[in-house]
Amino acid sequence: MTETTLKAKELHPHLPASVEVIDCTLRDGEQAPGVWFTTEEKLRLATALSKAGVSALDAGFPASSGSELEALQALHELGLSASIAATARPLAQDVAAAAKSHADEVFLFMPTSDLRLKETLGITRDRATTVFRSGAEAAAARGLAVNLVFEDATRSDPRTLIDTAEELRRHVPLRRLVLADTTGCAHPAGMHQLIRSLTDALGPGTTLCTHNHNDFGLAAANTLAAVGAGAKAITCTVNGLGERAGNADLAECVAGLTHLYGVEHGVDPLALPSLAADVERASGVATSPIKPVTGFNVFRHESGVHVDAMLKDSRSYEFLPAAWAGRSSEFVLGKHSGTSLVRHLLTCAGVPCDDALVARALGEVRDAVERRDKAAHRQAHADLQAVYRTLLSGYDAAALVERYRGHRPSEGQVER
């Protein structure tokens, strides 16, 4: 155990020894605008995630379409070690679809904030709890393990969350209670306090889980804060893929759990680069070169001061070891390079060099880099924007309107 993880346990006395990692790439990741996976892609990604050690897969919303239902049924046939879960509203038709999909468990979601209940659904809190209970009982009766997802939990009164959870668990055994930061508005201190409030009220028998969105760039931080407060399960997606700014990223969360908290999670870090590449290809969403853990540039160094230190001890600038994630440290010759890298490269190649030769070679490198035309950079940016406009555009809204322009409902039919 490192000094850092020992310190984490001192700072977070409620830190669990291990957590369940639940991946939502096949469901929430696919909800990113313009993104969709074929059944074959879902089967391939699910197999890779399961082999990597992910505990459960939030694999789809079977009530939304026939193809979603069929994909979940096909996932069931794979016999993966990861539990297969379906997402559903607490409605009879959704629960029936989840059961028909042969899912092992279900994530039943319902808004819990006053804003969502009043403005979106137009129902009272009592009515919402009744609907939630009915759906949970129906799911349990069909043999599905029940996870309750409190949507918009971070904009809800914690007391109402506690009351709702206590009411529902009296009637249905709960696999997990998922607190969703649906709009990404939580911050780590608030998340820690929310988890502690519910744990103190509900006791250790209820497994708390978080589902964090990344609108303020805090999804991974909020996830780790929840674990620090005692949450024993987390949700995430590969590459942070998801709606708007995405979700908590699988690689970032796993790296943080390992190297910052010393918490077991069961996920093989060597699988992270290939998972990231697979989801990038299937989704069409490129990730930033500076994306933590799996980004192209994460373990590459150019600055002369940095490289000099790295050549002496890689821990100088890589607290997260490259080898842990199946990567290797790389050194790049560029504008900011120093003499240490030039000397290292020439010496390794068997070229005898003195200070004068090293200085001359470094000058040539810097001059060559600064003379390069940046047109390729501008073109790469334009190409990427064009790809996004094409791949992530979805169905043409104007074409849909034009197709049905002039349509009139049949007699007795009401437009909705």
C-alpha positions in Angstrom: 0.0 0.0 0.0 1.4 3.4 -1.0 1.7 6.5 1.1 -1.0 8.0 -1.0 -3.5 5.2 -0.4 -2.7 5.1 3.3 -3.4 8.8 3.5 -6.7 8.3 1.6 -7.8 5.8 4.2 -7.0 8.3 6.9 -8.9 11.1 5.2 -11.9 8.8 4.3 -12.6 6.4 7.3 -15.7 5.1 5.5 -13.7 4.0 2.4 -14.8 0.5 1.4 -12.3 -2.3 0.7 -13.8 -2.9 -2.7 -16.5 -1.6 -5.1 -18.6 -3.0 -7.9 -18.0 -1.4 -11.3 -21.1 -1.1 -13.4 -20.6 -0.1 -17.0 -23.3 1.9 -18.9 -21.7 2.3 -22.3 -24.2 0.1 -24.1 -27.1 2.2 -22.7 -26.2 5.7 -21.5 -23.2 5.8 -23.8 -25.3 5.0 -26.8 -27.7 7.8 -25.8 -25.0 10.4 -26.8 -26.5 12.3 -29.8 -25.8 10.6 -33.1 -24.3 7.5 -31.5 -25.7 4.0 -32.1 -24.3 0.5 -31.8 -25.2 -2.5 -34.0 -26.1 -5.7 -32.2 -22.8 -7.2 -33.2 -20.9 -4.2 -31.7 -22.9 -4.5 -28.5 -22.0 -8.2 -28.2 -18.4 -7.5 -28.9 -18.2 -4.6 -26.4 -20.1 -6.5 -23.7 -17.8 -9.5 -24.1 -14.7 -7.3 -23.7 -16.2 -5.5 -20.7 -17.1 -8.7 -19.0 -13.6 -10.2 -19.6 -12.1 -7.0 -18.2 -13.8 -7.7 -14.9 -16.8 -5.3 -15.0 -19.4 -6.5 -12.5 -22.5 -5.6 -14.3 -23.6 -4.1 -17.6 -26.4 -1.6 -17.9 -27.0 -2.9 -21.4 -30.1 -1.2 -22.8 -33.6 0.1 -22.6 -35.7 -2.8 -24.0 -39.0 -1.0 -23.9 -37.7 1.6 -26.3 -37.5 -0.5 -29.4 -37.6 -4.1 -30.8 -33.9 -3.9 -31.7 -33.0 -3.0 -28.1 -35.0 -6.0 -26.8 -33.4 -8.3 -29.3 -29.9 -7.1 -28.4 -30.4 -7.8 -24.7 -31.7 -11.2 -25.5 -28.6 -11.9 -27.6 -26.4 -10.7 -24.7 -28.2 -13.1 -22.4 -27.2 -16.0 -24.8 -23.5 -15.1 -24.4 -23.5 -16.4 -20.8 -21.1 -13.6 -19.7 -19.8 -13.5 -16.2 -21.0 -9.9 -15.9 -24.6 -9.5 -14.8 -26.8 -8.1 -17.6 -29.2 -5.3 -16.6 -32.0 -3.6 -18.4 -33.1 0.0 -17.7 -36.8 0.7 -17.4 -39.3 3.1 -16.1 -41.4 1.7 -13.2 -44.3 1.0 -15.7 -45.9 -2.3 -16.4 -44.9 -2.3 -20.1 -41.3 -1.5 -19.3 -41.0 -4.1 -16.6 -42.5 -6.7 -19.0 -40.0 -5.8 -21.7 -37.1 -6.1 -19.2 -38.3 -9.5 -18.2 -38.7 -10.5 -21.8 -35.2 -9.4 -22.5 -33.9 -12.1 -20.1 -32.0 -9.5 -18.1 -30.6 -10.6 -14.7 -31.6 -7.3 -13.1 -33.3 -4.0 -13.8 -32.5 -0.4 -13.2 -35.8 1.3 -12.5 -35.5 5.1 -12.7 -37.8 7.8 -11.5 -37.2 11.5 -11.0 -37.0 12.5 -7.3 -36.5 16.3 -7.4 -39.4 18.7 -7.0 -38.5 20.3 -10.3 -38.7 17.1 -12.3 -41.8 15.7 -10.6 -43.8 19.0 -10.9 -42.5 20.4 -14.2 -41.7 17.3 -16.2 -44.1 14.6 -15.0 -46.8 16.8 -13.4 -47.3 14.4 -10.4 -47.1 14.6 -6.7 -44.3 13.0 -4.7 -46.8 10.5 -3.2 -48.0 9.5 -6.6 -44.4 9.1 -7.8 -43.6 6.8 -4.8 -46.7 4.7 -5.5 -45.7 4.3 -9.2 -42.1 3.5 -8.1 -43.3 0.9 -5.6 -45.7 -0.7 -8.2 -42.9 -1.0 -10.7 -40.4 -2.4 -8.2 -42.9 -5.0 -7.0 -43.7 -6.1 -10.6 -40.0 -6.4 -11.4 -39.3 -8.5 -8.2 -42.3 -10.7 -9.0 -40.8 -11.5 -12.4 -37.5 -12.6 -10.8 -35.5 -9.5 -11.6 -33.0 -8.1 -9.1 -34.2 -4.5 -8.4 -32.0 -1.4 -8.5 -33.7 1.8 -7.8 -32.4 4.8 -9.7 -33.2 8.2 -8.0 -32.9 10.4 -11.1 -31.9 14.0 -10.3 -31.0 13.0 -6.8 -28.4 15.7 -6.4 -31.2 18.3 -6.8 -33.5 16.6 -4.3 -34.0 17.0 -0.6 -32.0 14.2 1.1 -34.8 13.6 3.6 -37.2 12.8 0.7 -34.7 10.4 -0.8 -34.4 8.7 2.6 -38.1 8.5 3.1 -38.7 7.1 -0.4 -36.0 4.5 0.0 -37.3 3.4 3.3 -40.8 3.0 2.0 -39.7 1.0 -1.1 -37.3 -1.3 0.6 -40.1 -2.4 3.0 -41.8 -4.0 0.1 -39.0 -5.0 -2.3 -35.5 -6.3 -1.6 -33.1 -3.8 -3.2 -29.9 -4.8 -5.0 -28.6 -1.3 -5.1 -29.8 2.3 -4.6 -28.4 4.5 -7.4 -28.1 8.2 -6.8 -27.9 10.0 -10.1 -26.3 13.4 -10.6 -28.4 13.7 -13.8 -27.3 17.2 -14.8 -23.8 17.0 -13.5 -24.4 19.8 -11.0 -22.9 18.1 -7.9 -19.5 18.8 -6.5 -17.3 16.4 -4.5 -18.0 17.8 -1.1 -21.8 17.7 -1.7 -21.6 14.2 -3.1 -19.7 13.0 0.0 -22.3 14.6 2.3 -25.2 13.1 0.3 -23.7 9.5 0.6 -23.0 10.0 4.3 -26.6 11.2 4.9 -28.2 8.3 3.2 -25.8 5.7 4.7 -26.4 7.0 8.2 -30.1 6.8 7.7 -30.4 3.6 5.8 -27.6 1.6 7.3 -25.0 -0.6 5.8 -27.5 -3.1 4.4 -28.4 -0.8 1.5 -25.7 -0.7 -1.2 -25.4 2.9 -2.5 -24.2 3.6 -6.0 -23.6 6.8 -7.9 -24.3 7.7 -11.6 -22.5 10.9 -12.4 -22.6 13.1 -15.5 -19.7 15.3 -16.5 -21.3 18.7 -17.4 -18.7 20.5 -15.1 -15.9 18.0 -15.6 -16.5 16.5 -12.2 -18.0 13.1 -13.0 -14.9 11.1 -12.0 -14.2 13.3 -9.0 -17.8 13.0 -7.8 -17.6 9.2 -8.3 -14.4 9.0 -6.2 -15.9 11.3 -3.6 -18.9 8.9 -3.3 -16.6 6.0 -2.8 -14.7 7.9 -0.2 -18.0 8.4 1.7 -18.7 4.7 1.6 -20.5 4.0 -1.7 -19.9 0.4 -2.6 -20.8 0.6 -6.3 -20.2 3.0 -9.2 -21.4 3.4 -12.7 -19.3 4.7 -15.6 -18.8 4.4 -19.3 -15.8 3.7 -21.6 -14.3 7.1 -22.7 -16.9 8.8 -20.6 -19.3 8.5 -23.5 -22.8 9.7 -22.8 -25.3 12.5 -23.1 -24.1 16.1 -23.3 -20.6 16.1 -21.7 -20.8 12.4 -21.0 -20.5 10.3 -17.9 -17.8 9.3 -15.4 -15.0 7.6 -17.4 -14.2 3.9 -16.7 -10.5 4.3 -17.0 -10.3 7.4 -14.9 -12.4 5.9 -12.1 -10.5 2.6 -12.1 -7.1 4.4 -12.0 -8.3 6.6 -9.1 -9.6 3.7 -7.1 -6.3 1.9 -7.6 -3.7 4.5 -7.2 -5.4 7.2 -5.1 -7.7 5.1 -2.8 -6.3 1.6 -2.8 -9.7 0.2 -3.4 -10.3 -3.2 -5.1 -12.6 -3.1 -8.2 -11.8 -6.3 -10.2 -11.2 -4.5 -13.5 -8.1 -5.4 -15.4 -6.2 -2.1 -16.2 -4.5 -3.8 -19.2 -7.9 -4.0 -20.9 -8.5 -0.2 -20.7 -6.6 0.9 -23.9 -8.3 -1.7 -26.1 -11.7 -0.9 -24.7 -11.2 2.8 -25.3 -10.2 2.1 -28.9 -13.1 -0.2 -29.5 -15.7 2.3 -28.2 -14.0 5.1 -30.2 -14.4 3.1 -33.4 -17.9 1.9 -32.7 -19.2 5.3 -31.6 -17.4 7.5 -34.1 -16.5 9.8 -31.2 -12.8 10.6 -31.1 -11.2 11.2 -27.7 -8.8 13.9 -26.8 -5.0 13.1 -26.9 -4.8 14.5 -23.4 -7.6 12.4 -22.1 -6.5 10.8 -18.7 -5.2 7.2 -18.7 -6.0 6.2 -22.3 -5.3 9.4 -24.3 -2.6 9.3 -27.0 -0.3 11.9 -25.2 -0.8 10.8 -21.6 2.5 9.0 -21.3 4.5 11.1 -23.9 7.0 13.8 -22.8 8.6 16.6 -24.7 9.7 19.3 -22.2 13.4 19.1 -21.6 13.2 19.5 -17.8 10.6 16.7 -17.7 12.5 14.3 -20.0 15.7 14.8 -18.1 13.9 13.9 -14.8 12.1 10.9 -16.5 15.3 9.5 -17.8 16.6 9.4 -14.2 13.3 8.1 -12.6 10.0 7.7 -14.4 8.2 8.5 -11.1 9.3 12.1 -11.5 6.4 12.9 -13.8 4.3 9.7 -14.0 2.6 9.0 -10.7 0.3 6.9 -12.7 2.6 4.2 -14.1 2.4 3.8 -17.9 2.8 0.0 -17.6 -0.2 -0.3 -15.3 -2.4 0.6 -18.2 -0.5 -1.4 -20.7 1.2 1.7 -22.0 4.9 2.8 -22.2 6.6 6.1 -21.6 7.6 7.9 -24.8 9.9 10.9 -25.5 9.2 13.3 -28.3 11.7 15.5 -30.0 10.2 19.0 -30.4 10.4 22.7 -29.8 10.7 22.2 -26.0 13.2 19.4 -26.0 16.5 19.7 -24.1 20.0 18.3 -24.4 19.3 15.2 -22.2 17.0 13.6 -24.8 19.3 14.3 -27.7 22.3 12.9 -25.8 20.3 9.9 -24.8 19.2 9.1 -28.3 22.6 9.5 -29.9 24.3 7.5 -27.1 21.8 4.7 -27.4 22.4 4.6 -31.2 26.2 4.3 -30.6 27.0 7.8 -31.8 29.8 9.4 -29.9 28.8 13.0 -28.9 30.2 15.9 -27.0 28.4 19.0 -25.8 29.0 20.9 -29.0 27.4 18.1 -31.2 24.4 17.8 -28.8 23.8 21.6 -28.9 24.0 21.6 -32.7 21.6 18.7 -33.1 19.2 20.2 -30.6 19.2 23.5 -32.6 18.5 21.6 -35.8 15.5 19.9 -34.1 14.0 23.1 -32.8 14.5 25.0 -36.1 12.9 22.2 -38.1 9.9 22.0 -35.9 9.3 25.8 -35.9 9.6 25.9 -39.7 6.8 23.3 -40.1 3.7 24.4 -41.9 0.6 24.3 -39.6 -1.8 23.8 -42.5 -2.0 20.2 -41.5 -3.2 21.1 -38.0 -5.9 23.3 -39.4 -7.0 20.6 -41.9 -7.1 18.0 -39.3 -9.4 20.2 -37.2 -11.7 20.8 -40.2 -11.8 17.2 -41.1 -12.8 16.2 -37.6 -15.5 18.8 -37.4 -16.8 17.5 -40.8 -16.8 13.9 -39.5 -18.8 14.9 -36.4 -21.3 16.8 -38.5 -21.8 13.7 -40.6 -21.6 10.8 -38.1 -23.3 12.5 -35.2 -26.0 14.3 -37.0 -28.7 11.7 -36.5 -31.7 11.6 -38.9 -32.4 14.7 -40.9 -35.0 16.6 -39.0 -36.0 18.7 -42.0 -36.5 15.6 -44.1 -38.8 14.1 -41.4 -40.9 17.3 -41.3 -41.1 17.4 -45.1 -42.1 13.7 -45.3 -45.1 14.2 -43.2 -46.0 17.7 -44.2 -49.7 17.8 -45.0 -50.5 14.7 -43.0 -53.9 14.7 -41.4 -55.0 12.3 -38.6 -57.6 9.7 -39.4 -61.1 10.4 -38.1 -61.2 9.7 -34.4 -57.4 9.7 -34.1 -55.9 12.3 -31.8 -52.5 13.8 -32.5 -50.0 13.6 -29.6 
